[in-house]
Amino acid sequence: MKQSFFNFKIELTWSKLMALLILTDATVIDLVNKSNGQLFMYALPFVVALIGGKQINDAVKEIKTKLTQ
């Protein structure tokens, strides 16, 4: 049986929920103020950093626990 190189899973954590909340709020504020995505544009890099950083942190933690077993 061939094992896949990529193991992809998403765990919902507090930081990811907060990132989603930031993105949703930025979108709603932009729509209400008709600001053509200005707030969304500035919020998106922070959201990507929160979600990506958490995914990387979780992956490193999982690798470290496998190596110590």
Stockholm file with secondary structure:
# STOCKHOLM 1.0

chainA/1-69         MKQSFFNFKIELTWSKLMALLILTDATVIDLVNKSNGQLFMYALPFVVALIGGKQINDAVKEIKTKLTQ
#=GR chainA/1-69 SS CCCCSCCCCCCCCHHHHHHHHHHHHHHHHHHHHTCTTHHHHHHHHHHHHHHHHHHHHHHHHHHHHHHHC
#=GC SS_cons        CCCCSCCCCCCCCHHHHHHHHHHHHHHHHHHHHTCTTHHHHHHHHHHHHHHHHHHHHHHHHHHHHHHHC
//
